[in-house]
Amino acid sequence: MQITGKVALVTGAGQGIGKSIALKLASYGADVAVVDIDYDRVTQTAVEIQKMGRRSMAMKVDVTKGDKTDEMAEAVFKEFDDSIHILVNNAGITRDALIMRMKEDDWDAVINVNLKGVFNCTKSVVKYMTKQRWGRIINIASIVGLMGNAGQANYAASKAGVIGMTKTVAREVAGRNVTCNAVAPGFIETAMTDAMPEKRRDEMIAGIPLGRLGGPDDVAKATLFLASNAASYITGQVISVNGGLYM
């Protein structure tokens, strides 16, 4: 599971799952470029990585803009000795509402960040991976992309799209020793779940066979596995991290 000497790029790394993934990859030997729309938070992530003895750089990037993700990929490639080995597409947002009440702007915003952002970052980075003939692309999808969820038509559609794109990219780049997989988290302990009413939280946990919420580190460990040589013969797959909620 060691990834010493590899260069990783993690989007949405300012907090939560993305930050946990970035720190996990660094703890197993990777140098990590971290990206977020919130520069202050992602800078804190970079500082924590540097304290672990790994190289890091923080960037504020709007992943919905292809020219900005091109600049991002080029900057990482040049900063880290002409290498990008691992891409984790984690940046995402929610704008929840029932379909009959969902605003078009909220639909567009979620699709643009969660799906177009994955397209932009993958397109910008994959050319470096195919040239070096080694790469790991890990897309953070969601349980709702597999099973749906009331009030999240935009989010579920974006994550289902990410899963379809994962399988397609995996077929396109396999010949260059680049794998592409997805991790689909279930209900994860975050600031959002912490803010839930206790009754709603208890109801949610009651539906999980393992009887608890997952943690960001659970998602990070699955991501680490897919980024490592231990997963070198795995591509086009969706690894669910959901405590058995959806089987």
C-alpha positions in Angstrom: 0.0 0.0 0.0 3.0 2.3 0.1 3.0 5.0 -2.6 6.3 6.6 -1.8 7.6 8.7 -4.6 4.2 9.2 -6.2 2.7 12.6 -6.9 -1.0 13.0 -6.1 -3.5 15.7 -6.9 -6.6 15.9 -4.7 -9.5 18.3 -5.5 -11.9 19.5 -2.8 -9.1 18.9 -0.2 -9.9 21.8 2.1 -12.0 19.8 4.5 -13.9 16.6 5.1 -13.4 13.6 2.9 -11.0 15.4 0.5 -8.7 16.6 3.3 -8.7 13.1 4.9 -7.7 11.5 1.5 -4.9 14.0 1.0 -3.5 13.4 4.4 -3.8 9.6 4.0 -1.9 9.6 0.7 0.8 11.7 2.3 1.1 9.4 5.3 1.8 6.5 2.9 4.6 8.4 1.1 3.0 10.6 -1.6 3.7 14.2 -2.3 0.3 15.9 -2.6 -1.0 18.9 -4.5 -4.2 20.0 -2.9 -7.0 22.0 -4.6 -10.1 23.7 -3.3 -12.2 26.8 -4.0 -11.5 27.8 -0.4 -7.8 28.8 -0.5 -7.5 29.4 3.3 -8.7 25.9 4.1 -6.7 24.1 1.5 -3.5 26.0 2.6 -4.0 24.5 6.0 -4.2 21.0 4.5 -0.9 21.7 2.6 0.8 22.8 5.8 -0.3 19.6 7.6 1.1 17.5 4.8 4.4 19.4 4.9 4.7 18.8 8.6 4.5 15.1 7.8 7.7 15.5 5.8 6.1 15.4 2.3 6.0 18.1 -0.3 2.7 19.9 -1.0 1.3 22.9 -2.8 -2.1 24.5 -2.4 -4.1 26.0 -5.2 -7.4 27.7 -5.5 -9.1 26.3 -8.6 -12.6 26.5 -10.1 -12.9 23.0 -11.5 -15.8 24.0 -13.7 -13.4 25.9 -15.9 -11.3 23.8 -18.3 -8.7 26.4 -18.8 -8.1 26.6 -15.0 -7.8 22.9 -14.6 -5.3 22.8 -17.5 -3.2 25.5 -15.7 -3.6 23.4 -12.5 -2.3 20.2 -14.0 0.6 22.0 -15.7 1.6 23.7 -12.4 1.6 20.4 -10.5 3.6 18.7 -13.3 6.3 21.3 -13.2 6.4 21.7 -9.4 6.8 17.9 -8.7 9.6 17.0 -11.1 7.5 16.4 -14.2 5.1 13.9 -12.7 1.5 13.4 -11.8 0.7 9.8 -10.8 -2.6 10.0 -8.9 -5.7 12.1 -9.4 -8.5 12.1 -6.9 -11.6 13.9 -8.1 -13.4 14.8 -4.9 -14.7 18.4 -5.4 -18.4 18.5 -5.0 -21.4 20.5 -3.8 -25.1 19.9 -2.9 -28.2 22.0 -3.6 -31.0 19.8 -2.4 -34.7 20.2 -3.2 -37.5 18.0 -4.4 -37.6 17.9 -8.2 -40.8 19.9 -8.4 -39.1 22.7 -6.4 -35.6 22.5 -7.7 -34.3 25.6 -9.4 -32.6 25.3 -12.7 -29.6 27.2 -11.3 -29.2 24.7 -8.5 -29.4 21.8 -11.1 -26.7 23.5 -13.2 -24.4 24.3 -10.3 -24.3 20.7 -9.0 -23.8 19.2 -12.5 -21.1 21.7 -13.3 -19.0 21.1 -10.2 -19.7 17.4 -9.6 -19.7 16.1 -13.1 -18.2 18.7 -15.4 -15.5 19.2 -12.8 -14.5 15.6 -13.0 -14.4 15.8 -16.8 -12.2 18.9 -16.7 -9.7 17.6 -14.2 -9.5 14.2 -15.8 -9.0 15.6 -19.3 -6.3 18.0 -18.0 -4.3 15.4 -16.0 -4.7 12.2 -18.1 -2.4 13.3 -20.8 0.5 13.4 -18.3 -0.4 9.9 -17.0 -0.6 8.3 -20.5 2.8 9.8 -21.5 4.4 8.4 -18.3 2.5 5.1 -18.8 1.3 5.0 -15.1 -1.6 6.5 -13.5 -4.4 6.1 -11.0 -7.6 8.1 -11.3 -10.1 7.8 -8.4 -13.4 9.5 -8.6 -15.4 10.1 -5.4 -19.0 9.2 -6.4 -21.8 8.5 -3.9 -24.3 5.9 -2.8 -27.0 8.1 -4.2 -25.5 7.7 -7.6 -26.4 4.0 -7.3 -29.7 4.0 -5.4 -31.0 7.6 -5.7 -32.3 9.8 -2.9 -35.4 11.9 -2.6 -34.5 15.6 -2.7 -31.2 15.0 -4.5 -32.1 14.6 -8.2 -29.2 16.9 -9.2 -26.7 15.3 -6.9 -27.7 11.7 -7.7 -27.6 12.5 -11.5 -24.1 14.0 -11.1 -22.8 11.0 -9.2 -24.4 8.5 -11.5 -22.7 10.4 -14.4 -19.4 10.1 -12.6 -19.8 6.4 -12.3 -20.5 6.1 -16.1 -17.6 8.3 -16.9 -15.3 6.2 -14.6 -16.1 3.1 -16.6 -15.6 4.8 -19.9 -12.3 6.4 -19.0 -11.1 3.1 -17.6 -11.6 1.5 -21.1 -9.9 4.4 -22.9 -6.7 4.5 -20.9 -6.1 0.9 -19.8 -3.7 0.3 -22.6 -1.4 3.0 -21.1 -1.3 1.3 -17.6 -3.7 3.9 -16.2 -6.6 2.7 -14.1 -9.8 4.6 -13.3 -12.1 3.6 -10.4 -14.7 5.2 -8.2 -15.4 5.2 -4.5 -19.0 5.5 -3.5 -19.4 6.7 0.1 -22.6 6.1 2.0 -23.5 8.3 5.0 -20.3 9.7 6.3 -19.7 11.6 9.6 -19.2 15.2 8.4 -20.2 18.7 9.6 -23.5 18.2 7.6 -24.5 15.0 9.5 -23.3 16.5 12.8 -25.9 19.3 12.3 -28.8 17.0 11.7 -31.6 16.7 14.2 -30.9 13.8 16.5 -34.1 12.0 15.5 -33.2 12.2 11.8 -29.7 11.0 12.5 -30.9 8.0 14.5 -33.3 7.1 11.7 -30.5 7.2 9.2 -28.2 5.0 11.3 -31.0 2.5 11.9 -31.0 1.8 8.1 -27.2 0.9 8.1 -26.5 -2.8 8.8 -23.2 -2.0 10.6 -25.1 0.4 12.8 -23.0 3.5 12.5 -22.0 6.3 10.2 -18.7 6.0 8.3 -15.9 8.3 8.8 -13.8 10.3 6.2 -10.9 7.9 7.0 -13.0 5.0 5.8 -13.2 6.6 2.4 -9.6 7.7 2.5 -8.4 4.1 3.1 -10.4 2.8 0.1 -8.9 5.6 -2.0 -5.4 4.7 -0.9 -5.9 1.1 -1.9 -7.1 2.1 -5.4 -4.1 4.4 -5.7 -1.6 1.8 -4.8 0.0 -1.1 -6.6 -2.2 -3.4 -4.6 -5.0 -2.4 -7.0 -3.0 -2.6 -10.2 -5.4 -5.1 -11.8 -8.6 -3.3 -10.8 -10.1 -0.7 -13.2 -13.6 0.5 -14.1 -15.0 -0.5 -10.7 -17.1 1.2 -8.0 -16.0 0.4 -4.4 -18.9 1.1 -2.1 -18.1 2.3 1.4 -21.5 2.4 3.0 -21.7 0.0 6.0 -24.0 -2.3 4.0 -26.7 0.3 3.4 -26.8 -0.5 -0.3 -25.7 -3.9 -1.4 
